[in-house]
Amino acid sequence: MIAVDGTKVAANASRNENRDYEQLAREILEEVKAVDAAEDELYGDARGDELPPEFATAQGRRGWLREAKQRLEAERAANPQPVPRSRPKRLKEAKRRLDEELWTEVRANQAYADYRARGRMKDGRRFGRPPDPYRPPDTPEGRVNVTDPDSRVVKGLRGWMQGYNGQAVVNEQQVILAAEVETVGADFGHLEPMLNAAQSELAAAGVTDTPEVLLADAGYWHGEQMERIVDRGIQVLIPPDTSRRRTTRRNWDGGHYDFMRRVLATDRGGGLYRRRQPMVEPVFAQMKFNRGLDRFRRRGRGAVRAEWRLITATHNLLKLHRHALTAA
């Protein structure tokens, strides 16, 4: 039996450093003006970008550019998309991400418009009334954090924070089988990927047993993923309703929803699900409160993922150490 859950961990960034597109553009322009003024004072009439003598020839420039491109490709391959150290570069990276999101939205809108223009759905049926006209905004919407562009505003136990969603899969002995970091606060959609990660880690460790029961809270309810997991021979126990709701969610009646409610109301189903919280919640409490994981020290999803996996690995080493002492 395994359980999956997530916990919010603060990023190495402040919520006050979130900027929209207009704020980013204004700050970038101010930075450019300051750099120009500093260069004018330093170089005088010279532009400040004159090439050294060894690069003044065409052959030297080509060789220098070729080596620079090779170094850039090597750096990207070794450390994909790190967070820049200088603030001006982080500002430009944040602006680039907003531009990229708008570009994706424009492309998706055009693709949908072309799809509707054909007059028929993929299964051959005709469309009903034409869709409401939609025009993407002229400038990107949303906000990006200029300290850690990968982090997001997420809701934790004590309110909203700039952070990440640390995911973990644990077994009944509170050993962490898989760990991942997500940049969205919701747990929806992470059920099957976390199970796949856990089974991959088990296979790498030489464990051939397949989990029989997968436990998760209501935030992981994803009908299609749950069906695929059941087809793999794993029983999934997830309540369709959160413990804080006194009534069912709107349109969450009948079918799989009522079936799961009936399963969890049985002694067998309810008894299994009640083991979820003692399996996974103490793991997060141990790391966050006993070991002092109040926030990540590194920036960027790749670096934060490495930090999260290091912490979960040392959690397992401590479990192994205590187990060895107890056995002795």
Short mmCIF file of the C-alpha atoms (twelve columns), coordinates in Angstrom:
data_MODEL
# 
_entry.id   MODEL 
# 
loop_
_atom_site.group_PDB 
_atom_site.id 
_atom_site.type_symbol 
_atom_site.label_atom_id 
_atom_site.label_alt_id 
_atom_site.label_comp_id 
_atom_site.label_asym_id 
_atom_site.label_seq_id 
_atom_site.Cartn_x 
_atom_site.Cartn_y 
_atom_site.Cartn_z 
_atom_site.pdbx_PDB_model_num 
ATOM 1   C CA . MET A 1   0.000   0.000  0.000   1 
ATOM 2   C CA . ILE A 2   1.321   3.431  -0.965  1 
ATOM 3   C CA . ALA A 3   0.086   6.992  -0.488  1 
ATOM 4   C CA . VAL A 4   0.736   10.155 -2.493  1 
ATOM 5   C CA . ASP A 5   0.457   13.688 -1.180  1 
ATOM 6   C CA . GLY A 6   1.885   17.151 -1.629  1 
ATOM 7   C CA . THR A 7   3.070   19.909 0.660   1 
ATOM 8   C CA . LYS A 8   3.749   23.564 -0.059  1 
ATOM 9   C CA . VAL A 9   7.288   24.792 0.597   1 
ATOM 10  C CA . ALA A 10  8.279   28.452 0.355   1 
ATOM 11  C CA . ALA A 11  10.627  29.414 -2.454  1 
ATOM 12  C CA . ASN A 12  13.782  31.463 -2.122  1 
ATOM 13  C CA . ALA A 13  11.780  34.464 -3.331  1 
ATOM 14  C CA . SER A 14  9.299   37.027 -2.050  1 
ATOM 15  C CA . ARG A 15  5.710   37.509 -3.175  1 
ATOM 16  C CA . ASN A 16  6.532   41.203 -3.471  1 
ATOM 17  C CA . GLU A 17  8.804   40.412 -6.426  1 
ATOM 18  C CA . ASN A 18  5.944   39.365 -8.731  1 
ATOM 19  C CA . ARG A 19  5.642   41.684 -11.747 1 
ATOM 20  C CA . ASP A 20  3.199   42.067 -14.600 1 
ATOM 21  C CA . TYR A 21  4.256   42.827 -18.177 1 
ATOM 22  C CA . GLU A 22  4.061   46.609 -17.868 1 
ATOM 23  C CA . GLN A 23  6.096   46.639 -14.649 1 
ATOM 24  C CA . LEU A 24  8.755   44.405 -16.227 1 
ATOM 25  C CA . ALA A 25  9.043   46.603 -19.296 1 
ATOM 26  C CA . ARG A 26  9.325   49.765 -17.193 1 
ATOM 27  C CA . GLU A 27  12.044  48.278 -14.970 1 
ATOM 28  C CA . ILE A 28  13.998  46.949 -17.945 1 
ATOM 29  C CA . LEU A 29  13.987  50.402 -19.566 1 
ATOM 30  C CA . GLU A 30  15.153  52.016 -16.344 1 
ATOM 31  C CA . GLU A 31  17.997  49.476 -16.127 1 
ATOM 32  C CA . VAL A 32  19.024  50.204 -19.737 1 
ATOM 33  C CA . LYS A 33  19.140  53.948 -19.064 1 
ATOM 34  C CA . ALA A 34  21.298  53.394 -15.972 1 
ATOM 35  C CA . VAL A 35  23.719  51.166 -17.909 1 
ATOM 36  C CA . ASP A 36  23.985  53.715 -20.736 1 
ATOM 37  C CA . ALA A 37  24.753  56.515 -18.286 1 
ATOM 38  C CA . ALA A 38  27.421  54.407 -16.532 1 
ATOM 39  C CA . GLU A 39  29.069  53.482 -19.854 1 
ATOM 40  C CA . ASP A 40  29.062  57.096 -21.050 1 
ATOM 41  C CA . GLU A 41  30.856  58.111 -17.867 1 
ATOM 42  C CA . LEU A 42  33.339  55.229 -18.150 1 
ATOM 43  C CA . TYR A 43  34.172  55.286 -21.885 1 
ATOM 44  C CA . GLY A 44  33.410  58.856 -22.900 1 
ATOM 45  C CA . ASP A 45  33.224  59.119 -26.701 1 
ATOM 46  C CA . ALA A 46  33.969  55.407 -27.140 1 
ATOM 47  C CA . ARG A 47  30.979  53.095 -27.359 1 
ATOM 48  C CA . GLY A 48  32.416  50.617 -24.857 1 
ATOM 49  C CA . ASP A 49  31.870  47.570 -27.080 1 
ATOM 50  C CA . GLU A 50  35.015  47.819 -29.227 1 
ATOM 51  C CA . LEU A 51  36.555  44.430 -29.975 1 
ATOM 52  C CA . PRO A 52  39.999  43.539 -28.678 1 
ATOM 53  C CA . PRO A 53  42.735  43.323 -31.358 1 
ATOM 54  C CA . GLU A 54  42.640  39.516 -31.606 1 
ATOM 55  C CA . PHE A 55  38.966  39.640 -32.573 1 
ATOM 56  C CA . ALA A 56  39.218  42.527 -35.015 1 
ATOM 57  C CA . THR A 57  39.634  40.260 -38.049 1 
ATOM 58  C CA . ALA A 58  36.791  38.287 -39.649 1 
ATOM 59  C CA . GLN A 59  38.547  34.978 -39.042 1 
ATOM 60  C CA . GLY A 60  39.059  35.761 -35.362 1 
ATOM 61  C CA . ARG A 61  35.429  36.775 -34.911 1 
ATOM 62  C CA . ARG A 62  34.170  33.571 -36.552 1 
ATOM 63  C CA . GLY A 63  36.349  31.428 -34.310 1 
ATOM 64  C CA . TRP A 64  35.304  33.351 -31.210 1 
ATOM 65  C CA . LEU A 65  31.598  33.075 -32.092 1 
ATOM 66  C CA . ARG A 66  31.941  29.379 -32.836 1 
ATOM 67  C CA . GLU A 67  33.584  28.733 -29.466 1 
ATOM 68  C CA . ALA A 68  30.994  30.908 -27.694 1 
ATOM 69  C CA . LYS A 69  28.140  28.912 -29.259 1 
ATOM 70  C CA . GLN A 70  29.777  25.642 -28.272 1 
ATOM 71  C CA . ARG A 71  30.162  26.845 -24.678 1 
ATOM 72  C CA . LEU A 72  26.557  28.015 -24.611 1 
ATOM 73  C CA . GLU A 73  25.250  24.664 -25.870 1 
ATOM 74  C CA . ALA A 74  27.396  22.805 -23.337 1 
ATOM 75  C CA . GLU A 75  26.092  24.988 -20.497 1 
ATOM 76  C CA . ARG A 76  22.475  24.481 -21.553 1 
ATOM 77  C CA . ALA A 77  22.929  20.728 -21.739 1 
ATOM 78  C CA . ALA A 78  24.632  20.512 -18.340 1 
ATOM 79  C CA . ASN A 79  22.267  22.852 -16.506 1 
ATOM 80  C CA . PRO A 80  19.002  23.523 -18.337 1 
ATOM 81  C CA . GLN A 81  17.363  26.900 -17.721 1 
ATOM 82  C CA . PRO A 82  19.055  28.030 -14.521 1 
ATOM 83  C CA . VAL A 83  17.834  31.171 -12.827 1 
ATOM 84  C CA . PRO A 84  20.210  34.047 -13.713 1 
ATOM 85  C CA . ARG A 85  22.058  35.660 -10.830 1 
ATOM 86  C CA . SER A 86  21.811  39.249 -12.065 1 
ATOM 87  C CA . ARG A 87  18.506  40.999 -11.688 1 
ATOM 88  C CA . PRO A 88  18.507  42.543 -15.205 1 
ATOM 89  C CA . LYS A 89  18.803  39.087 -16.729 1 
ATOM 90  C CA . ARG A 90  16.027  37.767 -14.495 1 
ATOM 91  C CA . LEU A 91  13.816  40.661 -15.596 1 
ATOM 92  C CA . LYS A 92  14.372  39.761 -19.234 1 
ATOM 93  C CA . GLU A 93  13.740  36.077 -18.512 1 
ATOM 94  C CA . ALA A 94  10.473  36.929 -16.772 1 
ATOM 95  C CA . LYS A 95  9.394   39.090 -19.712 1 
ATOM 96  C CA . ARG A 96  10.360  36.328 -22.151 1 
ATOM 97  C CA . ARG A 97  8.153   33.852 -20.308 1 
ATOM 98  C CA . LEU A 98  5.151   36.161 -20.475 1 
ATOM 99  C CA . ASP A 99  5.773   36.739 -24.188 1 
ATOM 100 C CA . GLU A 100 6.030   32.980 -24.709 1 
ATOM 101 C CA . GLU A 101 2.742   32.360 -22.903 1 
ATOM 102 C CA . LEU A 102 0.970   34.959 -25.046 1 
ATOM 103 C CA . TRP A 103 2.502   33.470 -28.210 1 
ATOM 104 C CA . THR A 104 1.199   30.034 -27.191 1 
ATOM 105 C CA . GLU A 105 -2.250  31.469 -26.546 1 
ATOM 106 C CA . VAL A 106 -2.315  33.187 -29.940 1 
ATOM 107 C CA . ARG A 107 -1.300  29.989 -31.710 1 
ATOM 108 C CA . ALA A 108 -3.874  27.903 -29.837 1 
ATOM 109 C CA . ASN A 109 -6.622  30.427 -30.633 1 
ATOM 110 C CA . GLN A 110 -5.715  30.429 -34.321 1 
ATOM 111 C CA . ALA A 111 -5.613  26.616 -34.418 1 
ATOM 112 C CA . TYR A 112 -9.050  26.462 -32.825 1 
ATOM 113 C CA . ALA A 113 -10.416 29.058 -35.253 1 
ATOM 114 C CA . ASP A 114 -9.098  27.016 -38.198 1 
ATOM 115 C CA . TYR A 115 -10.620 23.871 -36.691 1 
ATOM 116 C CA . ARG A 116 -14.025 25.528 -36.367 1 
ATOM 117 C CA . ALA A 117 -13.782 26.967 -39.870 1 
ATOM 118 C CA . ARG A 118 -13.882 23.443 -41.305 1 
ATOM 119 C CA . GLY A 119 -17.458 23.163 -40.010 1 
ATOM 120 C CA . ARG A 120 -17.197 19.653 -38.595 1 
ATOM 121 C CA . MET A 121 -15.883 18.023 -35.435 1 
ATOM 122 C CA . LYS A 122 -13.243 15.304 -35.453 1 
ATOM 123 C CA . ASP A 123 -15.953 12.618 -35.408 1 
ATOM 124 C CA . GLY A 124 -17.692 14.136 -38.449 1 
ATOM 125 C CA . ARG A 125 -20.556 15.881 -36.666 1 
ATOM 126 C CA . ARG A 126 -21.408 19.457 -37.594 1 
ATOM 127 C CA . PHE A 127 -20.887 22.272 -35.135 1 
ATOM 128 C CA . GLY A 128 -23.831 24.066 -33.593 1 
ATOM 129 C CA . ARG A 129 -23.803 27.824 -33.255 1 
ATOM 130 C CA . PRO A 130 -20.544 29.587 -34.074 1 
ATOM 131 C CA . PRO A 131 -18.233 30.192 -31.108 1 
ATOM 132 C CA . ASP A 132 -18.126 33.524 -29.346 1 
ATOM 133 C CA . PRO A 133 -15.432 35.713 -30.920 1 
ATOM 134 C CA . TYR A 134 -12.218 35.836 -28.937 1 
ATOM 135 C CA . ARG A 135 -9.204  38.055 -29.429 1 
ATOM 136 C CA . PRO A 136 -6.051  37.388 -27.402 1 
ATOM 137 C CA . PRO A 137 -4.752  40.398 -25.463 1 
ATOM 138 C CA . ASP A 138 -2.211  42.693 -27.103 1 
ATOM 139 C CA . THR A 139 0.214   42.341 -24.182 1 
ATOM 140 C CA . PRO A 140 0.751   39.257 -22.011 1 
ATOM 141 C CA . GLU A 141 -1.379  38.892 -18.905 1 
ATOM 142 C CA . GLY A 142 -0.381  37.360 -15.587 1 
ATOM 143 C CA . ARG A 143 2.607   37.924 -13.339 1 
ATOM 144 C CA . VAL A 144 6.074   36.375 -12.994 1 
ATOM 145 C CA . ASN A 145 8.405   36.426 -10.016 1 
ATOM 146 C CA . VAL A 146 11.672  38.140 -10.971 1 
ATOM 147 C CA . THR A 147 13.676  36.425 -8.202  1 
ATOM 148 C CA . ASP A 148 12.638  32.859 -9.039  1 
ATOM 149 C CA . PRO A 149 10.576  32.787 -12.264 1 
ATOM 150 C CA . ASP A 150 9.691   29.104 -11.785 1 
ATOM 151 C CA . SER A 151 8.025   29.633 -8.399  1 
ATOM 152 C CA . ARG A 152 4.325   30.433 -8.046  1 
ATOM 153 C CA . VAL A 153 1.968   31.879 -5.477  1 
ATOM 154 C CA . VAL A 154 0.545   28.784 -3.744  1 
ATOM 155 C CA . LYS A 155 -1.719  28.319 -0.750  1 
ATOM 156 C CA . GLY A 156 -0.166  26.627 2.276   1 
ATOM 157 C CA . LEU A 157 -1.445  25.865 5.756   1 
ATOM 158 C CA . ARG A 158 -0.743  29.417 6.903   1 
ATOM 159 C CA . GLY A 159 -1.993  31.266 3.859   1 
ATOM 160 C CA . TRP A 160 -0.580  32.247 0.493   1 
ATOM 161 C CA . MET A 161 3.153   32.074 -0.178  1 
ATOM 162 C CA . GLN A 162 5.645   32.218 -3.005  1 
ATOM 163 C CA . GLY A 163 6.690   28.607 -3.303  1 
ATOM 164 C CA . TYR A 164 6.494   25.159 -4.829  1 
ATOM 165 C CA . ASN A 165 4.363   22.042 -4.425  1 
ATOM 166 C CA . GLY A 166 6.567   19.216 -3.152  1 
ATOM 167 C CA . GLN A 167 5.102   15.805 -4.094  1 
ATOM 168 C CA . ALA A 168 5.993   12.497 -2.476  1 
ATOM 169 C CA . VAL A 169 4.930   8.844  -2.591  1 
ATOM 170 C CA . VAL A 170 5.437   6.868  0.633   1 
ATOM 171 C CA . ASN A 171 4.850   3.314  1.782   1 
ATOM 172 C CA . GLU A 172 3.474   2.024  5.085   1 
ATOM 173 C CA . GLN A 173 6.895   2.360  6.734   1 
ATOM 174 C CA . GLN A 174 6.994   6.085  5.788   1 
ATOM 175 C CA . VAL A 175 9.813   5.459  3.322   1 
ATOM 176 C CA . ILE A 176 9.661   7.882  0.397   1 
ATOM 177 C CA . LEU A 177 9.540   6.027  -2.917  1 
ATOM 178 C CA . ALA A 178 9.399   9.011  -5.272  1 
ATOM 179 C CA . ALA A 179 9.744   12.791 -4.966  1 
ATOM 180 C CA . GLU A 180 8.919   15.536 -7.440  1 
ATOM 181 C CA . VAL A 181 8.440   19.307 -7.416  1 
ATOM 182 C CA . GLU A 182 5.521   20.972 -9.180  1 
ATOM 183 C CA . THR A 183 5.077   24.651 -9.933  1 
ATOM 184 C CA . VAL A 184 1.278   24.601 -9.550  1 
ATOM 185 C CA . GLY A 185 -0.406  24.608 -6.174  1 
ATOM 186 C CA . ALA A 186 -3.158  22.091 -6.979  1 
ATOM 187 C CA . ASP A 187 -2.541  18.343 -6.701  1 
ATOM 188 C CA . PHE A 188 -4.925  17.614 -9.590  1 
ATOM 189 C CA . GLY A 189 -3.274  15.716 -12.426 1 
ATOM 190 C CA . HIS A 190 -0.278  14.449 -10.444 1 
ATOM 191 C CA . LEU A 191 -1.709  11.065 -9.355  1 
ATOM 192 C CA . GLU A 192 -0.609  8.899  -12.286 1 
ATOM 193 C CA . PRO A 193 2.763   10.649 -12.864 1 
ATOM 194 C CA . MET A 194 3.699   10.157 -9.205  1 
ATOM 195 C CA . LEU A 195 2.667   6.486  -9.330  1 
ATOM 196 C CA . ASN A 196 4.769   6.022  -12.472 1 
ATOM 197 C CA . ALA A 197 7.730   7.657  -10.739 1 
ATOM 198 C CA . ALA A 198 7.334   5.402  -7.704  1 
ATOM 199 C CA . GLN A 199 7.166   2.240  -9.785  1 
ATOM 200 C CA . SER A 200 10.198  3.355  -11.774 1 
ATOM 201 C CA . GLU A 201 12.178  3.866  -8.559  1 
ATOM 202 C CA . LEU A 202 11.040  0.491  -7.198  1 
ATOM 203 C CA . ALA A 203 12.098  -1.250 -10.402 1 
ATOM 204 C CA . ALA A 204 15.489  0.476  -10.271 1 
ATOM 205 C CA . ALA A 205 15.906  -0.775 -6.697  1 
ATOM 206 C CA . GLY A 206 15.089  -4.345 -7.741  1 
ATOM 207 C CA . VAL A 207 11.618  -4.427 -6.145  1 
ATOM 208 C CA . THR A 208 9.323   -6.419 -8.421  1 
ATOM 209 C CA . ASP A 209 6.174   -6.249 -6.291  1 
ATOM 210 C CA . THR A 210 3.367   -4.075 -7.659  1 
ATOM 211 C CA . PRO A 211 1.519   -1.773 -5.255  1 
ATOM 212 C CA . GLU A 212 -1.926  -3.135 -4.493  1 
ATOM 213 C CA . VAL A 213 -3.595  -0.008 -3.065  1 
ATOM 214 C CA . LEU A 214 -2.996  3.678  -3.847  1 
ATOM 215 C CA . LEU A 215 -4.294  6.259  -1.362  1 
ATOM 216 C CA . ALA A 216 -4.690  9.997  -1.946  1 
ATOM 217 C CA . ASP A 217 -6.861  12.867 -0.740  1 
ATOM 218 C CA . ALA A 218 -9.691  14.494 -2.690  1 
ATOM 219 C CA . GLY A 219 -7.396  16.934 -4.477  1 
ATOM 220 C CA . TYR A 220 -6.008  14.072 -6.601  1 
ATOM 221 C CA . TRP A 221 -9.383  12.999 -8.014  1 
ATOM 222 C CA . HIS A 222 -8.848  12.579 -11.758 1 
ATOM 223 C CA . GLY A 223 -11.311 10.200 -13.379 1 
ATOM 224 C CA . GLU A 224 -9.262  9.216  -16.427 1 
ATOM 225 C CA . GLN A 225 -6.053  8.680  -14.484 1 
ATOM 226 C CA . MET A 226 -7.879  6.645  -11.839 1 
ATOM 227 C CA . GLU A 227 -9.397  4.378  -14.491 1 
ATOM 228 C CA . ARG A 228 -6.004  3.739  -16.083 1 
ATOM 229 C CA . ILE A 229 -4.473  2.929  -12.693 1 
ATOM 230 C CA . VAL A 230 -7.289  0.476  -11.877 1 
ATOM 231 C CA . ASP A 231 -6.714  -1.189 -15.265 1 
ATOM 232 C CA . ARG A 232 -3.146  -1.817 -14.091 1 
ATOM 233 C CA . GLY A 233 -4.496  -3.891 -11.192 1 
ATOM 234 C CA . ILE A 234 -4.069  -1.260 -8.483  1 
ATOM 235 C CA . GLN A 235 -6.991  -0.303 -6.268  1 
ATOM 236 C CA . VAL A 236 -7.422  3.471  -5.935  1 
ATOM 237 C CA . LEU A 237 -9.048  4.982  -2.863  1 
ATOM 238 C CA . ILE A 238 -9.706  8.723  -3.169  1 
ATOM 239 C CA . PRO A 239 -12.725 10.466 -1.620  1 
ATOM 240 C CA . PRO A 240 -14.604 12.673 -4.090  1 
ATOM 241 C CA . ASP A 241 -15.370 15.145 -1.288  1 
ATOM 242 C CA . THR A 242 -12.975 17.001 0.967   1 
ATOM 243 C CA . SER A 243 -13.323 16.665 4.719   1 
ATOM 244 C CA . ARG A 244 -14.168 20.384 4.956   1 
ATOM 245 C CA . ARG A 245 -17.277 20.122 2.749   1 
ATOM 246 C CA . ARG A 246 -20.619 19.230 4.292   1 
ATOM 247 C CA . THR A 247 -22.238 18.707 0.894   1 
ATOM 248 C CA . THR A 248 -21.071 17.060 -2.317  1 
ATOM 249 C CA . ARG A 249 -19.454 19.065 -5.069  1 
ATOM 250 C CA . ARG A 250 -21.713 20.370 -7.792  1 
ATOM 251 C CA . ASN A 251 -22.343 17.745 -10.499 1 
ATOM 252 C CA . TRP A 252 -20.290 15.200 -8.554  1 
ATOM 253 C CA . ASP A 253 -23.142 12.711 -8.130  1 
ATOM 254 C CA . GLY A 254 -23.791 9.243  -9.480  1 
ATOM 255 C CA . GLY A 255 -21.375 7.005  -11.380 1 
ATOM 256 C CA . HIS A 256 -17.830 6.750  -10.034 1 
ATOM 257 C CA . TYR A 257 -18.462 9.409  -7.389  1 
ATOM 258 C CA . ASP A 258 -21.213 7.497  -5.610  1 
ATOM 259 C CA . PHE A 259 -19.371 4.200  -6.127  1 
ATOM 260 C CA . MET A 260 -16.294 5.563  -4.338  1 
ATOM 261 C CA . ARG A 261 -18.444 6.970  -1.534  1 
ATOM 262 C CA . ARG A 262 -19.983 3.519  -1.026  1 
ATOM 263 C CA . VAL A 263 -16.551 1.865  -1.031  1 
ATOM 264 C CA . LEU A 264 -15.168 4.281  1.559   1 
ATOM 265 C CA . ALA A 265 -18.264 3.778  3.715   1 
ATOM 266 C CA . THR A 266 -17.487 0.056  4.112   1 
ATOM 267 C CA . ASP A 267 -15.334 -1.250 6.944   1 
ATOM 268 C CA . ARG A 268 -12.729 -2.497 4.485   1 
ATOM 269 C CA . GLY A 269 -12.529 0.622  2.302   1 
ATOM 270 C CA . GLY A 270 -12.789 3.089  5.161   1 
ATOM 271 C CA . GLY A 271 -10.240 1.165  7.212   1 
ATOM 272 C CA . LEU A 272 -7.715  1.239  4.382   1 
ATOM 273 C CA . TYR A 273 -8.220  4.923  3.668   1 
ATOM 274 C CA . ARG A 274 -7.829  5.913  7.312   1 
ATOM 275 C CA . ARG A 275 -4.248  4.642  7.086   1 
ATOM 276 C CA . ARG A 276 -3.385  7.337  4.524   1 
ATOM 277 C CA . GLN A 277 -2.861  10.191 6.970   1 
ATOM 278 C CA . PRO A 278 -0.564  8.305  9.393   1 
ATOM 279 C CA . MET A 279 1.512   7.169  6.412   1 
ATOM 280 C CA . VAL A 280 2.247   10.477 4.705   1 
ATOM 281 C CA . GLU A 281 1.520   13.411 7.021   1 
ATOM 282 C CA . PRO A 282 4.246   12.554 9.579   1 
ATOM 283 C CA . VAL A 283 6.779   12.459 6.727   1 
ATOM 284 C CA . PHE A 284 6.132   16.092 5.846   1 
ATOM 285 C CA . ALA A 285 6.048   17.062 9.509   1 
ATOM 286 C CA . GLN A 286 9.421   15.405 10.062  1 
ATOM 287 C CA . MET A 287 11.046  17.247 7.168   1 
ATOM 288 C CA . LYS A 288 9.419   20.641 7.591   1 
ATOM 289 C CA . PHE A 289 9.210   21.077 11.357  1 
ATOM 290 C CA . ASN A 290 11.702  18.665 12.938  1 
ATOM 291 C CA . ARG A 291 14.414  19.151 10.302  1 
ATOM 292 C CA . GLY A 292 13.667  22.808 9.616   1 
ATOM 293 C CA . LEU A 293 12.667  22.781 5.942   1 
ATOM 294 C CA . ASP A 294 10.979  26.173 6.159   1 
ATOM 295 C CA . ARG A 295 11.935  27.182 2.602   1 
ATOM 296 C CA . PHE A 296 14.082  26.069 -0.309  1 
ATOM 297 C CA . ARG A 297 17.579  27.544 -0.446  1 
ATOM 298 C CA . ARG A 298 18.009  27.295 -4.221  1 
ATOM 299 C CA . ARG A 299 16.168  28.914 -7.125  1 
ATOM 300 C CA . GLY A 300 14.686  27.443 -10.284 1 
ATOM 301 C CA . ARG A 301 12.696  24.253 -10.692 1 
ATOM 302 C CA . GLY A 302 15.709  22.099 -11.542 1 
ATOM 303 C CA . ALA A 303 17.701  23.263 -8.535  1 
ATOM 304 C CA . VAL A 304 14.695  23.046 -6.221  1 
ATOM 305 C CA . ARG A 305 13.941  19.517 -7.441  1 
ATOM 306 C CA . ALA A 306 17.503  18.466 -6.618  1 
ATOM 307 C CA . GLU A 307 17.182  20.022 -3.160  1 
ATOM 308 C CA . TRP A 308 13.814  18.328 -2.533  1 
ATOM 309 C CA . ARG A 309 15.166  14.931 -3.577  1 
ATOM 310 C CA . LEU A 310 18.231  15.382 -1.396  1 
ATOM 311 C CA . ILE A 311 16.020  16.078 1.614   1 
ATOM 312 C CA . THR A 312 13.748  13.110 0.894   1 
ATOM 313 C CA . ALA A 313 16.780  10.854 0.385   1 
ATOM 314 C CA . THR A 314 18.245  11.871 3.751   1 
ATOM 315 C CA . HIS A 315 14.833  11.251 5.305   1 
ATOM 316 C CA . ASN A 316 15.074  7.668  4.060   1 
ATOM 317 C CA . LEU A 317 18.625  7.334  5.384   1 
ATOM 318 C CA . LEU A 318 17.441  8.409  8.829   1 
ATOM 319 C CA . LYS A 319 14.622  5.855  8.674   1 
ATOM 320 C CA . LEU A 320 17.116  3.160  7.724   1 
ATOM 321 C CA . HIS A 321 19.485  4.229  10.523  1 
ATOM 322 C CA . ARG A 322 16.751  4.082  13.168  1 
ATOM 323 C CA . HIS A 323 15.547  0.743  11.832  1 
ATOM 324 C CA . ALA A 324 19.067  -0.691 12.082  1 
ATOM 325 C CA . LEU A 325 19.399  0.552  15.656  1 
ATOM 326 C CA . THR A 326 16.040  -0.940 16.610  1 
ATOM 327 C CA . ALA A 327 16.907  -4.265 15.022  1 
ATOM 328 C CA . ALA A 328 20.232  -4.345 16.828  1 
# 
